[in-house]
Amino acid sequence: MSEYAVRFHRTGGPEVLQYEAVDLPPPAAGEVRVRHHAVGVNFIDIYHRSGLYPLPLPSGLGQEAAGVVEALGPDVTGLAVGDRVACASGPLGAYATARNMPADKLVKLPDGIDFETAAALMLKGLTAHYLLRRTCRVEVGDAVLIHAAAGGVGLIACQWARALGATVIGTVSTPDKAELARANGCEHVLTGVAAADLPAQVRALTGGRGVRVVYDGIGRDTFMASIDSLAPLGMMVSYGNASGPAPAIEPGLLAQKGSLFLTRPTLFHYIAARADLVAAADELFARVLDGTIRINVRQRHALQHSARAHEELAARRTTGSTILLPQ
């Protein structure tokens, strides 16, 4: 059966993405076929496409999607044809009209969450979950610094951290993004602040102490400023490389700057076990359904225009979440 998928045969810019007809065989043992209704776009897709995270080529792209189960392979339990499902991990290839997926990488969607919300929610929301609930568990009274506060992960993390009782400081690049961040949980928004000036501004907002944790998905441009914004015994969580890889540092520097903690986590280790995936998704869905988290789908593109979506994301012209819609 022919379907369509976005693939790339060489690494490079958005122009390497091709919309191709592909053959989709029946699902194998342990797999189901999912008809996609919406697909999420994330910075990790750019890392894969550009070669920052090397892959065997040619390759599909994307890890986040929502749709309906169309067929079951042998030995699948817990899912049925017609189930509404979503994913945030597993084999690359979410940029497709349909695909076969390992059943254990899928979660069922509650009735109150539509496909577009789910496609914008899964990877970014599960990222916010592990950052705030597991990597450094945010508590009432904590001061936290969240970079790219108006981005897909940032908007979810800011809302959630505020609901947990934290004082949320966010960084953004423009006044429009600042307004959006304030509307989504940021008590203090720092707009267009040079890295050299960031620690002083953060300390001015925290009585000179600094923050308990920095969530930094930017990487190279903000890494050292983030370190210098931490209170003693604070944690630096470097979870992305939007501006390039973070610099290497000597472990002794962490001692000099206050016995700091440094971690470079990734979502896929936190949801590798099926029980962890389901528990995280259940908590995330509950926060969406009770109104704690509002999902901001602010850019929509047809699946065949995925290159345009990548251009906008890389240029930081987006806010909230970007999704692709199969035709």
N, C-alpha and C positions, 0 to 999 in steps of 0.2 A: 504494500500500500504506500503510495507516495504522499509525503507531507513536505513541509517547507521548514528550513532551519537557517539560522545565521551561522556561518562558519568562516574560519580564516585558515589560509594555507601558508602564510608567512606572518611573522610578527611585524608590528609597525603601528602607524597611526590609524585613525578610524577608517581610512580608505581601504584597509585590508579586509574589512568585513564584507562578506558576500551572502546574498539571500539565495539559497539553493534548494532545488527539489532533492529530497532524500527518501530512500526506501526505509520503511519502518516495519520490521518483522513482527510476528506475534510475540508477546511478552514471554520471556524465559521463566524458568522456575524462580519463584520468589519475587517476580516483577509484576507490575501492573502498567497498563497503558493509560496515560493521563492526557485528556484533551485540554489544552491550555486556554484559559479565558483572559489571563493577564500575567505579565512577566515583569519581575523587578530588575532594575538596573542599579549596579553598585560599583564602588571604586575598585573592588577586587577584579571586576570584569576588565577594567582598563589595565590592571597589572598583568592579567593573563594575556590580553591582546597585544600588549607592548613587548612582552617577553621578560618583564621584571620577575614574574613567577613563571619559569619555563615549563612548557608543555610539549608532548609529542604532537607533531603536526601531520596532516590537518586536524583541526579541533573544532568542536562546538564551543559554545560560550554560555555563561550564566548559570546560576545556582538557585535562583528564587523564582517561584511561579505558583500559580493557583489554578485549579481546574476541576474536571470531573473524571472519575475513573470510568474508562470505556471497556476494558477487558482485563481479565485476570490470568496470570500464568499459573502453572502448577504450584501447589504447596503454599499458596497465599491464604492466610487467615486474618481475620479482623477487618477486612475491607470487602466491599461489594461494588458491583457495577452501579453507577449512579451516585456514589459517595462524592461529596465535595471535599477536596483535599488541598494541601499546600506543602511546599518543601523549601528548605533553605540550605541544603547540602546534598551530597551525593555526586554522581558523575556530572561533569559539565554538560550543558546542552539545553538549558532552560529557554534559550532564545529559539523557540520552535513552536509550530502549531500544535504538535503533540509529540510525546516521547514515552519510552519505556523507562520506568523508575523502580529501583528496589523498594518494595513495599515498606520496609522498616525505616525508610527515610522520610516517609509521608506522615502527616498528622491530619486528622479530620477537622474540618472547620465548623465552628458553632454556627447556628442559624443566623445569628445577629451580625456576622462578619461577611461582607461581600467579597467577590473575587479581587476587585481592584485594591480594596483595603488590605486583603491578605497578601497580595503580591508586593505591596509597598511595605508590609509589616514584618514579614517573616525573618529575613536575614538581619535587617536593621533593628527590629524589635528584640530578637534573640541576642543580638550583640549588646544592646542596652541592658538586657537582663543579666548576662554574665558579667558585664562591667560593674553594674551597680549592686547586684545581689550575690555575686560569688567572688570576683577578683578582689574587689575592695567593697565590702558590704557597707553601704551608706547608712548612717544612723541619724537620728534626730540631733540637730545642732551642728552637724558637720558643715564645713565650708568646702565646696568642690569647685574646680575649674574645668569647664567643658569647652574645648576648642571646636570651631565650626558649629556653633550652637544653632544655626539656622539650617543645617544640613539634615539629611535623612536620619542618621543616627542621633545627631545633636538634638533635634526637636523632641524625639522620643525620650532621650536620656534626661533632658532638662525637665520635662513634665514629670517624669518618674522620680527624679531626685528631689524635686520640690515637694511632691506628695509624700516622700519618705521623711520630710522634715529638714532637709538640708538647705543651707544658703547657697544658691546657685549663681556662680559667676560665669558668664559666657563670653567668648570672643567671636566677632563677626567682621566682615570686610566692608559692609556698606550700611548706610542708615536704614534702608528698607529691610535688610536682614536683621538689624537691631530691633526694629519694631516687631518683626515676626518672633524673634527670640523672647522678647518681653511678654508677648502674648502667650508664650508656651513655657512659662516656668522660670525664666531668668530674672532674678532679683536685680542683678547688676550686669550690664552689657558693655563690653569694651569694644569700641568700633575702630577698626583700622589702626590699631596700636602697633607700633614697631616692636619687634621682639626685644630690643634692648630696654624698652620702657615698660615692658609687661610686668616683671617682678615687682617693681616699685608700685605700680597701680594696684596689683593684687594685694600687696601688703597694706596699702592705704585703705583698702576695703575690709581688711581682716584685723585691724588693730595692730598691724605690724607683724603678726605671727605668720601669715601664709595659710595655704589651704591644706586640708588633710590628704586630698588626692587630686591629681590632674589626670583627666582623660584626654589623651592627645592622639588624634588620628591624622595629624598633619605631617609629623615626622621631622625632617631635617630643619625646616625653617623655624620651628618652635621648640625643639627638644630642649636645648639648654635653658631657654627662658622658662620653660615649664619646670625644670629641675629647680631653678632659682625661685620659683613661686611657692615651693612647698614649705610647710611647717616642719620642725624637727619630728622625726619618725614618720614623715609623710610618705605617700606612695606615688610613684610616677608610673602611669599605665600608658605605655606607648603601643597603640593597637592598630596604627595605620601609617601609610607612607605617601600621603597625597602630594607632598612637596619633594619627595625623595626619601631614601633611607636615612634613618637617624644616625648621627655620628657615633663612633666607638668611644667609650669612656673607660678610664681606669676605675676599678672597684673602689679604690681608696677615696675617690672624689665623693662617693655617697656618704662616707664617714665624715669627711670634712664639712659637708653641707647639712649635717644634722642626722646622721645614721638613717639615711633614707632607704626606701625599698624601690627597686626597679623591676618591672616585669614587661615582657613583650608577648601578650597572650593572643590567641586566635580562637574564634568561635568554635571551629570544628573539633577541637579537643574537648570543649565543654559539652558538646552534644553528641559525641561519638557513641556513647552508650544510649540505647533506645530509651531506657527509663529516664535519663537526664533530658533528652530531647522532649519527651512527652511532658515531664514536669515543668520544664521551662516554658513550653508552648502553652500549657494550661494556665500558668500564672500570667503570662503575657496576654492571652485572650481575656482572662478575667479583668485585667486592668483596662483593656479597651472597652469591654462590655459595661463596666461600671463607670466609665467616663473619665477615669484617671488619666488615660492616654488618648489623645485625638490624633488620628493619622492624617497627615497633610500630603495628599497626592497633588502635586502642583505642576507636573509636566507629564504629558501623555504623547506617545509617538506610535505610529504603526510599526509593526515588527520589522518590516523591510526598511525602515528609516532608523535602524539602530545606530548607524554611524553618526547621525545628527545628534542623537541622545548622548553619545560618547563625547562629541565635540563640546556640547554645552556643559556636561559634568566636569570635564577636564579643565575648562576655562572658568569654572566656578561661577557660572551664570545661573545656576539652579538654586532653588530652596526646597526644603522638604524632600519628598520622594519623587522619583521618575519611574514610570512604567511603560512597557511596550504592550500593544494590543494586537494579537494575531487577527488577521483578516479572514 
